[in-house]
Amino acid sequence: NPEQAYTKYYKKFVRIISTLKKVDEKNRTITIGYQDEGKKYDLTIKCNMVKEQKNLSKLETGKEITIIGSVKDFKVATNKQSNRLYISDCFAEQ
C-alpha cells in the first residue's frame, strides 16, 4: 500500500537506487523512476538537491543512480500521472 509506506517513511532518511529520468539544473532537481517487474506499480521520485551537489551537469539520464535524502511528500496516482514521491535535501551519485 503506497500510502502506508509513505506514512512509515515520512521525514525519514532514505537511500534509493533507480534509473535517472531527468535533470533540471535550473531548479536543482532530478527525477528518477521505479516500476515493479509485473509493471503493475509505477513510482516517479522527484529529488530536490542540496546546494553542495556540484555535479548535476555530469549526471546521465537512462543510467543507474543512487540518491539519499528525506521523504517530504507523496501524491497518489491519477489517470495522467503515476504515484509521485518527493525527497528533499538529496545527494546523488552515479
PyMOL Python script that loads the backbone (N, CA, C, O; Angstrom):
from pymol import cmd

cmd.read_pdbstr("""\
ATOM      1  N   ASN A   1       0.847  -1.174   0.000  1.00  0.00           N
ATOM      2  CA  ASN A   1       0.000   0.000   0.000  1.00  0.00           C
ATOM      3  C   ASN A   1       0.899   1.246   0.000  1.00  0.00           C
ATOM      4  O   ASN A   1       1.611   1.489   0.974  1.00  0.00           O
ATOM      5  N   PRO A   2       0.872   2.030  -1.076  1.00  0.00           N
ATOM      6  CA  PRO A   2       1.759   3.194  -1.182  1.00  0.00           C
ATOM      7  C   PRO A   2       1.555   4.229  -0.073  1.00  0.00           C
ATOM      8  O   PRO A   2       2.528   4.802   0.416  1.00  0.00           O
ATOM      9  N   GLU A   3       0.329   4.471   0.322  1.00  0.00           N
ATOM     10  CA  GLU A   3       0.081   5.485   1.348  1.00  0.00           C
ATOM     11  C   GLU A   3       0.614   5.040   2.715  1.00  0.00           C
ATOM     12  O   GLU A   3       1.132   5.861   3.471  1.00  0.00           O
ATOM     13  N   GLN A   4       0.492   3.753   3.034  1.00  0.00           N
ATOM     14  CA  GLN A   4       1.038   3.249   4.287  1.00  0.00           C
ATOM     15  C   GLN A   4       2.566   3.335   4.282  1.00  0.00           C
ATOM     16  O   GLN A   4       3.181   3.676   5.292  1.00  0.00           O
ATOM     17  N   ALA A   5       3.162   3.025   3.143  1.00  0.00           N
ATOM     18  CA  ALA A   5       4.619   3.122   3.028  1.00  0.00           C
ATOM     19  C   ALA A   5       5.064   4.569   3.205  1.00  0.00           C
ATOM     20  O   ALA A   5       6.059   4.833   3.880  1.00  0.00           O
ATOM     21  N   TYR A   6       4.337   5.506   2.606  1.00  0.00           N
ATOM     22  CA  TYR A   6       4.680   6.922   2.753  1.00  0.00           C
ATOM     23  C   TYR A   6       4.607   7.333   4.221  1.00  0.00           C
ATOM     24  O   TYR A   6       5.510   7.999   4.725  1.00  0.00           O
ATOM     25  N   THR A   7       3.541   6.940   4.902  1.00  0.00           N
ATOM     26  CA  THR A   7       3.379   7.284   6.316  1.00  0.00           C
ATOM     27  C   THR A   7       4.545   6.725   7.136  1.00  0.00           C
ATOM     28  O   THR A   7       5.058   7.392   8.034  1.00  0.00           O
ATOM     29  N   LYS A   8       4.953   5.506   6.820  1.00  0.00           N
ATOM     30  CA  LYS A   8       6.052   4.872   7.540  1.00  0.00           C
ATOM     31  C   LYS A   8       7.372   5.620   7.339  1.00  0.00           C
ATOM     32  O   LYS A   8       8.166   5.735   8.273  1.00  0.00           O
ATOM     33  N   TYR A   9       7.610   6.128   6.130  1.00  0.00           N
ATOM     34  CA  TYR A   9       8.898   6.739   5.806  1.00  0.00           C
ATOM     35  C   TYR A   9       8.888   8.263   5.819  1.00  0.00           C
ATOM     36  O   TYR A   9       9.929   8.869   5.561  1.00  0.00           O
ATOM     37  N   TYR A  10       7.760   8.910   6.106  1.00  0.00           N
ATOM     38  CA  TYR A  10       7.674  10.368   6.119  1.00  0.00           C
ATOM     39  C   TYR A  10       8.722  10.964   7.059  1.00  0.00           C
ATOM     40  O   TYR A  10       8.826  10.578   8.223  1.00  0.00           O
ATOM     41  N   LYS A  11       9.486  11.900   6.535  1.00  0.00           N
ATOM     42  CA  LYS A  11      10.574  12.596   7.238  1.00  0.00           C
ATOM     43  C   LYS A  11      11.745  11.682   7.611  1.00  0.00           C
ATOM     44  O   LYS A  11      12.623  12.081   8.376  1.00  0.00           O
ATOM     45  N   LYS A  12      11.759  10.480   7.083  1.00  0.00           N
ATOM     46  CA  LYS A  12      12.869   9.552   7.326  1.00  0.00           C
ATOM     47  C   LYS A  12      13.917   9.730   6.224  1.00  0.00           C
ATOM     48  O   LYS A  12      13.607  10.140   5.106  1.00  0.00           O
ATOM     49  N   PHE A  13      15.140   9.416   6.566  1.00  0.00           N
ATOM     50  CA  PHE A  13      16.262   9.466   5.644  1.00  0.00           C
ATOM     51  C   PHE A  13      16.279   8.158   4.865  1.00  0.00           C
ATOM     52  O   PHE A  13      16.306   7.084   5.467  1.00  0.00           O
ATOM     53  N   VAL A  14      16.263   8.229   3.536  1.00  0.00           N
ATOM     54  CA  VAL A  14      16.216   7.020   2.706  1.00  0.00           C
ATOM     55  C   VAL A  14      17.350   7.011   1.689  1.00  0.00           C
ATOM     56  O   VAL A  14      17.926   8.047   1.358  1.00  0.00           O
ATOM     57  N   ARG A  15      17.649   5.819   1.208  1.00  0.00           N
ATOM     58  CA  ARG A  15      18.618   5.607   0.129  1.00  0.00           C
ATOM     59  C   ARG A  15      17.888   4.821  -0.948  1.00  0.00           C
ATOM     60  O   ARG A  15      17.320   3.764  -0.671  1.00  0.00           O
ATOM     61  N   ILE A  16      17.898   5.331  -2.177  1.00  0.00           N
ATOM     62  CA  ILE A  16      17.175   4.695  -3.281  1.00  0.00           C
ATOM     63  C   ILE A  16      18.118   4.552  -4.469  1.00  0.00           C
ATOM     64  O   ILE A  16      18.847   5.480  -4.817  1.00  0.00           O
ATOM     65  N   ILE A  17      18.089   3.378  -5.080  1.00  0.00           N
ATOM     66  CA  ILE A  17      18.844   3.135  -6.307  1.00  0.00           C
ATOM     67  C   ILE A  17      17.825   2.943  -7.415  1.00  0.00           C
ATOM     68  O   ILE A  17      16.927   2.109  -7.303  1.00  0.00           O
ATOM     69  N   SER A  18      17.964   3.716  -8.487  1.00  0.00           N
ATOM     70  CA  SER A  18      16.991   3.661  -9.571  1.00  0.00           C
ATOM     71  C   SER A  18      17.635   4.168 -10.857  1.00  0.00           C
ATOM     72  O   SER A  18      18.858   4.277 -10.950  1.00  0.00           O
ATOM     73  N   THR A  19      16.794   4.477 -11.853  1.00  0.00           N
ATOM     74  CA  THR A  19      17.254   4.992 -13.138  1.00  0.00           C
ATOM     75  C   THR A  19      16.946   6.483 -13.217  1.00  0.00           C
ATOM     76  O   THR A  19      15.832   6.910 -12.914  1.00  0.00           O
ATOM     77  N   LEU A  20      17.929   7.266 -13.621  1.00  0.00           N
ATOM     78  CA  LEU A  20      17.749   8.702 -13.755  1.00  0.00           C
ATOM     79  C   LEU A  20      16.921   9.011 -14.997  1.00  0.00           C
ATOM     80  O   LEU A  20      17.278   8.609 -16.105  1.00  0.00           O
ATOM     81  N   LYS A  21      15.815   9.726 -14.807  1.00  0.00           N
ATOM     82  CA  LYS A  21      14.948  10.103 -15.924  1.00  0.00           C
ATOM     83  C   LYS A  21      15.215  11.520 -16.425  1.00  0.00           C
ATOM     84  O   LYS A  21      15.200  11.767 -17.631  1.00  0.00           O
ATOM     85  N   LYS A  22      15.462  12.461 -15.491  1.00  0.00           N
ATOM     86  CA  LYS A  22      15.554  13.866 -15.895  1.00  0.00           C
ATOM     87  C   LYS A  22      16.409  14.648 -14.899  1.00  0.00           C
ATOM     88  O   LYS A  22      16.384  14.381 -13.698  1.00  0.00           O
ATOM     89  N   VAL A  23      17.168  15.620 -15.417  1.00  0.00           N
ATOM     90  CA  VAL A  23      17.943  16.543 -14.597  1.00  0.00           C
ATOM     91  C   VAL A  23      17.478  17.956 -14.933  1.00  0.00           C
ATOM     92  O   VAL A  23      17.453  18.344 -16.101  1.00  0.00           O
ATOM     93  N   ASP A  24      17.113  18.719 -13.913  1.00  0.00           N
ATOM     94  CA  ASP A  24      16.720  20.122 -14.084  1.00  0.00           C
ATOM     95  C   ASP A  24      17.719  20.964 -13.295  1.00  0.00           C
ATOM     96  O   ASP A  24      17.540  21.212 -12.103  1.00  0.00           O
ATOM     97  N   GLU A  25      18.777  21.398 -13.987  1.00  0.00           N
ATOM     98  CA  GLU A  25      19.846  22.150 -13.312  1.00  0.00           C
ATOM     99  C   GLU A  25      19.343  23.487 -12.773  1.00  0.00           C
ATOM    100  O   GLU A  25      19.749  23.907 -11.689  1.00  0.00           O
ATOM    101  N   LYS A  26      18.473  24.153 -13.511  1.00  0.00           N
ATOM    102  CA  LYS A  26      17.970  25.465 -13.100  1.00  0.00           C
ATOM    103  C   LYS A  26      17.260  25.393 -11.743  1.00  0.00           C
ATOM    104  O   LYS A  26      17.498  26.226 -10.869  1.00  0.00           O
ATOM    105  N   ASN A  27      16.385  24.390 -11.571  1.00  0.00           N
ATOM    106  CA  ASN A  27      15.626  24.236 -10.325  1.00  0.00           C
ATOM    107  C   ASN A  27      16.292  23.292  -9.331  1.00  0.00           C
ATOM    108  O   ASN A  27      15.763  23.043  -8.248  1.00  0.00           O
ATOM    109  N   ARG A  28      17.469  22.763  -9.713  1.00  0.00           N
ATOM    110  CA  ARG A  28      18.252  21.860  -8.859  1.00  0.00           C
ATOM    111  C   ARG A  28      17.441  20.643  -8.413  1.00  0.00           C
ATOM    112  O   ARG A  28      17.416  20.294  -7.233  1.00  0.00           O
ATOM    113  N   THR A  29      16.780  20.005  -9.378  1.00  0.00           N
ATOM    114  CA  THR A  29      16.025  18.787  -9.088  1.00  0.00           C
ATOM    115  C   THR A  29      16.423  17.703 -10.083  1.00  0.00           C
ATOM    116  O   THR A  29      16.870  17.978 -11.197  1.00  0.00           O
ATOM    117  N   ILE A  30      16.244  16.466  -9.640  1.00  0.00           N
ATOM    118  CA  ILE A  30      16.368  15.332 -10.552  1.00  0.00           C
ATOM    119  C   ILE A  30      15.115  14.478 -10.379  1.00  0.00           C
ATOM    120  O   ILE A  30      14.471  14.500  -9.330  1.00  0.00           O
ATOM    121  N   THR A  31      14.787  13.732 -11.419  1.00  0.00           N
ATOM    122  CA  THR A  31      13.644  12.836 -11.382  1.00  0.00           C
ATOM    123  C   THR A  31      14.137  11.430 -11.698  1.00  0.00           C
ATOM    124  O   THR A  31      14.841  11.208 -12.683  1.00  0.00           O
ATOM    125  N   ILE A  32      13.755  10.494 -10.848  1.00  0.00           N
ATOM    126  CA  ILE A  32      14.086   9.089 -11.071  1.00  0.00           C
ATOM    127  C   ILE A  32      12.784   8.300 -11.077  1.00  0.00           C
ATOM    128  O   ILE A  32      11.736   8.829 -10.706  1.00  0.00           O
ATOM    129  N   GLY A  33      12.842   7.049 -11.491  1.00  0.00           N
ATOM    130  CA  GLY A  33      11.620   6.263 -11.557  1.00  0.00           C
ATOM    131  C   GLY A  33      11.806   4.838 -11.094  1.00  0.00           C
ATOM    132  O   GLY A  33      12.919   4.314 -11.029  1.00  0.00           O
ATOM    133  N   TYR A  34      10.681   4.229 -10.774  1.00  0.00           N
ATOM    134  CA  TYR A  34      10.660   2.819 -10.365  1.00  0.00           C
ATOM    135  C   TYR A  34       9.410   2.176 -10.951  1.00  0.00           C
ATOM    136  O   TYR A  34       8.334   2.773 -10.942  1.00  0.00           O
ATOM    137  N   GLN A  35       9.558   0.958 -11.460  1.00  0.00           N
ATOM    138  CA  GLN A  35       8.413   0.170 -11.911  1.00  0.00           C
ATOM    139  C   GLN A  35       8.690  -1.282 -11.535  1.00  0.00           C
ATOM    140  O   GLN A  35       9.774  -1.803 -11.796  1.00  0.00           O
ATOM    141  N   ASP A  36       7.694  -1.933 -10.916  1.00  0.00           N
ATOM    142  CA  ASP A  36       7.905  -3.316 -10.494  1.00  0.00           C
ATOM    143  C   ASP A  36       8.004  -4.232 -11.713  1.00  0.00           C
ATOM    144  O   ASP A  36       7.681  -3.837 -12.832  1.00  0.00           O
ATOM    145  N   GLU A  37       8.453  -5.452 -11.475  1.00  0.00           N
ATOM    146  CA  GLU A  37       8.677  -6.405 -12.563  1.00  0.00           C
ATOM    147  C   GLU A  37       7.405  -6.719 -13.335  1.00  0.00           C
ATOM    148  O   GLU A  37       7.460  -6.933 -14.547  1.00  0.00           O
ATOM    149  N   GLY A  38       6.258  -6.752 -12.660  1.00  0.00           N
ATOM    150  CA  GLY A  38       4.997  -7.032 -13.338  1.00  0.00           C
ATOM    151  C   GLY A  38       4.372  -5.814 -13.980  1.00  0.00           C
ATOM    152  O   GLY A  38       3.304  -5.913 -14.584  1.00  0.00           O
ATOM    153  N   LYS A  39       5.015  -4.673 -13.860  1.00  0.00           N
ATOM    154  CA  LYS A  39       4.563  -3.394 -14.409  1.00  0.00           C
ATOM    155  C   LYS A  39       3.181  -2.991 -13.916  1.00  0.00           C
ATOM    156  O   LYS A  39       2.410  -2.351 -14.631  1.00  0.00           O
ATOM    157  N   LYS A  40       2.879  -3.386 -12.660  1.00  0.00           N
ATOM    158  CA  LYS A  40       1.594  -3.020 -12.061  1.00  0.00           C
ATOM    159  C   LYS A  40       1.735  -1.791 -11.174  1.00  0.00           C
ATOM    160  O   LYS A  40       0.745  -1.122 -10.878  1.00  0.00           O
ATOM    161  N   TYR A  41       2.958  -1.489 -10.749  1.00  0.00           N
ATOM    162  CA  TYR A  41       3.182  -0.353  -9.865  1.00  0.00           C
ATOM    163  C   TYR A  41       4.265   0.534 -10.451  1.00  0.00           C
ATOM    164  O   TYR A  41       5.348   0.063 -10.800  1.00  0.00           O
ATOM    165  N   ASP A  42       3.967   1.816 -10.557  1.00  0.00           N
ATOM    166  CA  ASP A  42       4.884   2.787 -11.130  1.00  0.00           C
ATOM    167  C   ASP A  42       5.030   3.951 -10.167  1.00  0.00           C
ATOM    168  O   ASP A  42       4.033   4.446  -9.641  1.00  0.00           O
ATOM    169  N   LEU A  43       6.260   4.396  -9.928  1.00  0.00           N
ATOM    170  CA  LEU A  43       6.519   5.486  -8.992  1.00  0.00           C
ATOM    171  C   LEU A  43       7.526   6.448  -9.614  1.00  0.00           C
ATOM    172  O   LEU A  43       8.583   6.033 -10.092  1.00  0.00           O
ATOM    173  N   THR A  44       7.189   7.729  -9.603  1.00  0.00           N
ATOM    174  CA  THR A  44       8.109   8.779 -10.026  1.00  0.00           C
ATOM    175  C   THR A  44       8.616   9.454  -8.767  1.00  0.00           C
ATOM    176  O   THR A  44       7.831   9.816  -7.891  1.00  0.00           O
ATOM    177  N   ILE A  45       9.928   9.626  -8.674  1.00  0.00           N
ATOM    178  CA  ILE A  45      10.539  10.217  -7.489  1.00  0.00           C
ATOM    179  C   ILE A  45      11.243  11.503  -7.902  1.00  0.00           C
ATOM    180  O   ILE A  45      12.135  11.486  -8.750  1.00  0.00           O
ATOM    181  N   LYS A  46      10.839  12.611  -7.301  1.00  0.00           N
ATOM    182  CA  LYS A  46      11.448  13.908  -7.598  1.00  0.00           C
ATOM    183  C   LYS A  46      12.297  14.314  -6.401  1.00  0.00           C
ATOM    184  O   LYS A  46      11.826  14.315  -5.264  1.00  0.00           O
ATOM    185  N   CYS A  47      13.547  14.656  -6.666  1.00  0.00           N
ATOM    186  CA  CYS A  47      14.511  14.965  -5.612  1.00  0.00           C
ATOM    187  C   CYS A  47      14.964  16.409  -5.711  1.00  0.00           C
ATOM    188  O   CYS A  47      15.449  16.844  -6.756  1.00  0.00           O
ATOM    189  N   ASN A  48      14.807  17.148  -4.631  1.00  0.00           N
ATOM    190  CA  ASN A  48      15.363  18.498  -4.518  1.00  0.00           C
ATOM    191  C   ASN A  48      16.773  18.372  -3.978  1.00  0.00           C
ATOM    192  O   ASN A  48      16.981  17.911  -2.855  1.00  0.00           O
ATOM    193  N   MET A  49      17.743  18.785  -4.786  1.00  0.00           N
ATOM    194  CA  MET A  49      19.143  18.575  -4.453  1.00  0.00           C
ATOM    195  C   MET A  49      19.659  19.612  -3.461  1.00  0.00           C
ATOM    196  O   MET A  49      19.197  20.752  -3.439  1.00  0.00           O
ATOM    197  N   VAL A  50      20.626  19.197  -2.640  1.00  0.00           N
ATOM    198  CA  VAL A  50      21.291  20.114  -1.709  1.00  0.00           C
ATOM    199  C   VAL A  50      22.203  21.044  -2.511  1.00  0.00           C
ATOM    200  O   VAL A  50      22.631  20.704  -3.614  1.00  0.00           O
ATOM    201  N   LYS A  51      22.491  22.199  -1.957  1.00  0.00           N
ATOM    202  CA  LYS A  51      23.353  23.171  -2.636  1.00  0.00           C
ATOM    203  C   LYS A  51      24.755  22.633  -2.852  1.00  0.00           C
ATOM    204  O   LYS A  51      25.434  23.017  -3.804  1.00  0.00           O
ATOM    205  N   GLU A  52      25.189  21.742  -1.967  1.00  0.00           N
ATOM    206  CA  GLU A  52      26.544  21.193  -2.056  1.00  0.00           C
ATOM    207  C   GLU A  52      26.727  20.249  -3.243  1.00  0.00           C
ATOM    208  O   GLU A  52      27.861  19.932  -3.604  1.00  0.00           O
ATOM    209  N   GLN A  53      25.625  19.790  -3.860  1.00  0.00           N
ATOM    210  CA  GLN A  53      25.701  18.872  -5.003  1.00  0.00           C
ATOM    211  C   GLN A  53      26.195  19.658  -6.211  1.00  0.00           C
ATOM    212  O   GLN A  53      25.456  20.472  -6.766  1.00  0.00           O
ATOM    213  N   LYS A  54      27.431  19.423  -6.621  1.00  0.00           N
ATOM    214  CA  LYS A  54      28.072  20.221  -7.669  1.00  0.00           C
ATOM    215  C   LYS A  54      28.002  19.609  -9.062  1.00  0.00           C
ATOM    216  O   LYS A  54      28.156  20.330 -10.047  1.00  0.00           O
ATOM    217  N   ASN A  55      27.778  18.314  -9.176  1.00  0.00           N
ATOM    218  CA  ASN A  55      27.956  17.638 -10.467  1.00  0.00           C
ATOM    219  C   ASN A  55      26.656  17.370 -11.230  1.00  0.00           C
ATOM    220  O   ASN A  55      26.591  16.392 -11.975  1.00  0.00           O
ATOM    221  N   LEU A  56      25.633  18.186 -11.076  1.00  0.00           N
ATOM    222  CA  LEU A  56      24.361  17.924 -11.758  1.00  0.00           C
ATOM    223  C   LEU A  56      24.538  17.802 -13.274  1.00  0.00           C
ATOM    224  O   LEU A  56      23.904  16.955 -13.903  1.00  0.00           O
ATOM    225  N   SER A  57      25.382  18.629 -13.853  1.00  0.00           N
ATOM    226  CA  SER A  57      25.565  18.601 -15.309  1.00  0.00           C
ATOM    227  C   SER A  57      26.235  17.317 -15.790  1.00  0.00           C
ATOM    228  O   SER A  57      26.163  16.990 -16.975  1.00  0.00           O
ATOM    229  N   LYS A  58      26.882  16.591 -14.890  1.00  0.00           N
ATOM    230  CA  LYS A  58      27.576  15.357 -15.276  1.00  0.00           C
ATOM    231  C   LYS A  58      26.703  14.110 -15.141  1.00  0.00           C
ATOM    232  O   LYS A  58      27.090  13.035 -15.600  1.00  0.00           O
ATOM    233  N   LEU A  59      25.529  14.240 -14.517  1.00  0.00           N
ATOM    234  CA  LEU A  59      24.640  13.092 -14.358  1.00  0.00           C
ATOM    235  C   LEU A  59      24.046  12.707 -15.704  1.00  0.00           C
ATOM    236  O   LEU A  59      23.675  13.577 -16.492  1.00  0.00           O
ATOM    237  N   GLU A  60      23.954  11.404 -15.974  1.00  0.00           N
ATOM    238  CA  GLU A  60      23.493  10.918 -17.270  1.00  0.00           C
ATOM    239  C   GLU A  60      22.129  10.230 -17.154  1.00  0.00           C
ATOM    240  O   GLU A  60      21.967   9.265 -16.408  1.00  0.00           O
ATOM    241  N   THR A  61      21.154  10.748 -17.908  1.00  0.00           N
ATOM    242  CA  THR A  61      19.821  10.130 -17.910  1.00  0.00           C
ATOM    243  C   THR A  61      19.898   8.729 -18.508  1.00  0.00           C
ATOM    244  O   THR A  61      20.741   8.437 -19.356  1.00  0.00           O
ATOM    245  N   GLY A  62      18.991   7.874 -18.039  1.00  0.00           N
ATOM    246  CA  GLY A  62      18.954   6.493 -18.516  1.00  0.00           C
ATOM    247  C   GLY A  62      19.896   5.558 -17.788  1.00  0.00           C
ATOM    248  O   GLY A  62      19.857   4.348 -18.008  1.00  0.00           O
ATOM    249  N   LYS A  63      20.742   6.099 -16.924  1.00  0.00           N
ATOM    250  CA  LYS A  63      21.700   5.274 -16.187  1.00  0.00           C
ATOM    251  C   LYS A  63      21.282   5.161 -14.724  1.00  0.00           C
ATOM    252  O   LYS A  63      20.510   5.973 -14.214  1.00  0.00           O
ATOM    253  N   GLU A  64      21.811   4.137 -14.069  1.00  0.00           N
ATOM    254  CA  GLU A  64      21.514   3.909 -12.652  1.00  0.00           C
ATOM    255  C   GLU A  64      22.087   5.039 -11.804  1.00  0.00           C
ATOM    256  O   GLU A  64      23.163   5.564 -12.090  1.00  0.00           O
ATOM    257  N   ILE A  65      21.354   5.403 -10.762  1.00  0.00           N
ATOM    258  CA  ILE A  65      21.769   6.465  -9.859  1.00  0.00           C
ATOM    259  C   ILE A  65      21.364   6.085  -8.440  1.00  0.00           C
ATOM    260  O   ILE A  65      20.352   5.414  -8.235  1.00  0.00           O
ATOM    261  N   THR A  66      22.155   6.515  -7.466  1.00  0.00           N
ATOM    262  CA  THR A  66      21.830   6.325  -6.057  1.00  0.00           C
ATOM    263  C   THR A  66      21.581   7.694  -5.451  1.00  0.00           C
ATOM    264  O   THR A  66      22.393   8.606  -5.604  1.00  0.00           O
ATOM    265  N   ILE A  67      20.448   7.836  -4.757  1.00  0.00           N
ATOM    266  CA  ILE A  67      20.159   9.093  -4.072  1.00  0.00           C
ATOM    267  C   ILE A  67      19.937   8.816  -2.591  1.00  0.00           C
ATOM    268  O   ILE A  67      19.498   7.735  -2.200  1.00  0.00           O
ATOM    269  N   ILE A  68      20.249   9.812  -1.787  1.00  0.00           N
ATOM    270  CA  ILE A  68      19.900   9.778  -0.371  1.00  0.00           C
ATOM    271  C   ILE A  68      19.248  11.115  -0.039  1.00  0.00           C
ATOM    272  O   ILE A  68      19.652  12.155  -0.559  1.00  0.00           O
ATOM    273  N   GLY A  69      18.244  11.085   0.823  1.00  0.00           N
ATOM    274  CA  GLY A  69      17.545  12.299   1.216  1.00  0.00           C
ATOM    275  C   GLY A  69      16.395  11.959   2.147  1.00  0.00           C
ATOM    276  O   GLY A  69      16.237  10.809   2.557  1.00  0.00           O
ATOM    277  N   SER A  70      15.595  12.960   2.479  1.00  0.00           N
ATOM    278  CA  SER A  70      14.473  12.794   3.409  1.00  0.00           C
ATOM    279  C   SER A  70      13.141  12.824   2.671  1.00  0.00           C
ATOM    280  O   SER A  70      12.906  13.697   1.836  1.00  0.00           O
ATOM    281  N   VAL A  71      12.274  11.870   2.982  1.00  0.00           N
ATOM    282  CA  VAL A  71      10.950  11.807   2.353  1.00  0.00           C
ATOM    283  C   VAL A  71      10.144  13.018   2.796  1.00  0.00           C
ATOM    284  O   VAL A  71       9.992  13.282   3.989  1.00  0.00           O
ATOM    285  N   LYS A  72       9.631  13.750   1.809  1.00  0.00           N
ATOM    286  CA  LYS A  72       8.936  15.003   2.083  1.00  0.00           C
ATOM    287  C   LYS A  72       7.433  14.930   1.812  1.00  0.00           C
ATOM    288  O   LYS A  72       6.639  15.447   2.598  1.00  0.00           O
ATOM    289  N   ASP A  73       7.033  14.288   0.701  1.00  0.00           N
ATOM    290  CA  ASP A  73       5.622  14.291   0.313  1.00  0.00           C
ATOM    291  C   ASP A  73       5.341  13.109  -0.613  1.00  0.00           C
ATOM    292  O   ASP A  73       6.257  12.508  -1.174  1.00  0.00           O
ATOM    293  N   PHE A  74       4.055  12.791  -0.760  1.00  0.00           N
ATOM    294  CA  PHE A  74       3.610  11.704  -1.634  1.00  0.00           C
ATOM    295  C   PHE A  74       2.289  12.096  -2.269  1.00  0.00           C
ATOM    296  O   PHE A  74       1.405  12.614  -1.588  1.00  0.00           O
ATOM    297  N   LYS A  75       2.144  11.857  -3.564  1.00  0.00           N
ATOM    298  CA  LYS A  75       0.896  12.111  -4.285  1.00  0.00           C
ATOM    299  C   LYS A  75       0.453  10.810  -4.942  1.00  0.00           C
ATOM    300  O   LYS A  75       1.230  10.145  -5.627  1.00  0.00           O
ATOM    301  N   VAL A  76      -0.813  10.462  -4.720  1.00  0.00           N
ATOM    302  CA  VAL A  76      -1.374   9.233  -5.286  1.00  0.00           C
ATOM    303  C   VAL A  76      -1.554   9.388  -6.791  1.00  0.00           C
ATOM    304  O   VAL A  76      -1.806  10.488  -7.283  1.00  0.00           O
ATOM    305  N   ALA A  77      -1.426   8.290  -7.515  1.00  0.00           N
ATOM    306  CA  ALA A  77      -1.556   8.280  -8.968  1.00  0.00           C
ATOM    307  C   ALA A  77      -2.923   8.794  -9.417  1.00  0.00           C
ATOM    308  O   ALA A  77      -3.937   8.605  -8.746  1.00  0.00           O
ATOM    309  N   THR A  78      -2.909   9.445 -10.570  1.00  0.00           N
ATOM    310  CA  THR A  78      -4.131   9.880 -11.246  1.00  0.00           C
ATOM    311  C   THR A  78      -4.139   9.214 -12.620  1.00  0.00           C
ATOM    312  O   THR A  78      -3.244   8.432 -12.940  1.00  0.00           O
ATOM    313  N   ASN A  79      -5.143   9.523 -13.424  1.00  0.00           N
ATOM    314  CA  ASN A  79      -5.188   8.974 -14.787  1.00  0.00           C
ATOM    315  C   ASN A  79      -4.024   9.466 -15.637  1.00  0.00           C
ATOM    316  O   ASN A  79      -3.623   8.795 -16.588  1.00  0.00           O
ATOM    317  N   LYS A  80      -3.478  10.633 -15.302  1.00  0.00           N
ATOM    318  CA  LYS A  80      -2.422  11.233 -16.109  1.00  0.00           C
ATOM    319  C   LYS A  80      -1.021  11.043 -15.545  1.00  0.00           C
ATOM    320  O   LYS A  80      -0.045  11.152 -16.287  1.00  0.00           O
ATOM    321  N   GLN A  81      -0.897  10.757 -14.235  1.00  0.00           N
ATOM    322  CA  GLN A  81       0.422  10.641 -13.614  1.00  0.00           C
ATOM    323  C   GLN A  81       0.500   9.430 -12.700  1.00  0.00           C
ATOM    324  O   GLN A  81      -0.490   9.011 -12.101  1.00  0.00           O
ATOM    325  N   SER A  82       1.710   8.879 -12.609  1.00  0.00           N
ATOM    326  CA  SER A  82       1.949   7.765 -11.686  1.00  0.00           C
ATOM    327  C   SER A  82       2.031   8.295 -10.260  1.00  0.00           C
ATOM    328  O   SER A  82       1.994   9.506 -10.040  1.00  0.00           O
ATOM    329  N   ASN A  83       2.140   7.395  -9.297  1.00  0.00           N
ATOM    330  CA  ASN A  83       2.391   7.802  -7.918  1.00  0.00           C
ATOM    331  C   ASN A  83       3.670   8.639  -7.912  1.00  0.00           C
ATOM    332  O   ASN A  83       4.611   8.347  -8.650  1.00  0.00           O
ATOM    333  N   ARG A  84       3.701   9.670  -7.083  1.00  0.00           N
ATOM    334  CA  ARG A  84       4.856  10.557  -7.030  1.00  0.00           C
ATOM    335  C   ARG A  84       5.342  10.706  -5.598  1.00  0.00           C
ATOM    336  O   ARG A  84       4.561  10.965  -4.682  1.00  0.00           O
ATOM    337  N   LEU A  85       6.633  10.539  -5.425  1.00  0.00           N
ATOM    338  CA  LEU A  85       7.277  10.680  -4.127  1.00  0.00           C
ATOM    339  C   LEU A  85       8.261  11.843  -4.224  1.00  0.00           C
ATOM    340  O   LEU A  85       9.005  11.954  -5.199  1.00  0.00           O
ATOM    341  N   TYR A  86       8.260  12.699  -3.218  1.00  0.00           N
ATOM    342  CA  TYR A  86       9.139  13.870  -3.200  1.00  0.00           C
ATOM    343  C   TYR A  86      10.156  13.711  -2.071  1.00  0.00           C
ATOM    344  O   TYR A  86       9.802  13.451  -0.921  1.00  0.00           O
ATOM    345  N   ILE A  87      11.426  13.874  -2.435  1.00  0.00           N
ATOM    346  CA  ILE A  87      12.530  13.728  -1.491  1.00  0.00           C
ATOM    347  C   ILE A  87      13.254  15.081  -1.414  1.00  0.00           C
ATOM    348  O   ILE A  87      13.506  15.711  -2.441  1.00  0.00           O
ATOM    349  N   SER A  88      13.584  15.516  -0.206  1.00  0.00           N
ATOM    350  CA  SER A  88      14.294  16.789  -0.049  1.00  0.00           C
ATOM    351  C   SER A  88      15.712  16.541   0.453  1.00  0.00           C
ATOM    352  O   SER A  88      16.042  15.456   0.932  1.00  0.00           O
ATOM    353  N   ASP A  89      16.535  17.567   0.330  1.00  0.00           N
ATOM    354  CA  ASP A  89      17.929  17.519   0.790  1.00  0.00           C
ATOM    355  C   ASP A  89      18.691  16.328   0.209  1.00  0.00           C
ATOM    356  O   ASP A  89      19.379  15.603   0.928  1.00  0.00           O
ATOM    357  N   CYS A  90      18.557  16.143  -1.095  1.00  0.00           N
ATOM    358  CA  CYS A  90      19.145  14.977  -1.768  1.00  0.00           C
ATOM    359  C   CYS A  90      20.601  15.170  -2.154  1.00  0.00           C
ATOM    360  O   CYS A  90      21.048  16.261  -2.509  1.00  0.00           O
ATOM    361  N   PHE A  91      21.311  14.066  -2.068  1.00  0.00           N
ATOM    362  CA  PHE A  91      22.632  13.893  -2.659  1.00  0.00           C
ATOM    363  C   PHE A  91      22.481  12.777  -3.682  1.00  0.00           C
ATOM    364  O   PHE A  91      21.728  11.830  -3.458  1.00  0.00           O
ATOM    365  N   ALA A  92      23.182  12.879  -4.793  1.00  0.00           N
ATOM    366  CA  ALA A  92      23.109  11.846  -5.823  1.00  0.00           C
ATOM    367  C   ALA A  92      24.508  11.422  -6.245  1.00  0.00           C
ATOM    368  O   ALA A  92      25.443  12.221  -6.276  1.00  0.00           O
ATOM    369  N   GLU A  93      24.620  10.132  -6.570  1.00  0.00           N
ATOM    370  CA  GLU A  93      25.898   9.606  -7.042  1.00  0.00           C
ATOM    371  C   GLU A  93      25.626   8.656  -8.189  1.00  0.00           C
ATOM    372  O   GLU A  93      24.714   7.830  -8.136  1.00  0.00           O
ATOM    373  N   GLN A  94      26.427   8.789  -9.216  1.00  0.00           N
ATOM    374  CA  GLN A  94      26.237   7.926 -10.388  1.00  0.00           C
ATOM    375  C   GLN A  94      27.536   7.261 -10.751  1.00  0.00           C
ATOM    376  O   GLN A  94      27.589   6.492 -11.712  1.00  0.00           O
TER     377      GLN A  94
END
""", "prot")
cmd.dss("prot")
cmd.show_as("cartoon", "prot")
cmd.util.cbc("prot")
cmd.orient("prot")
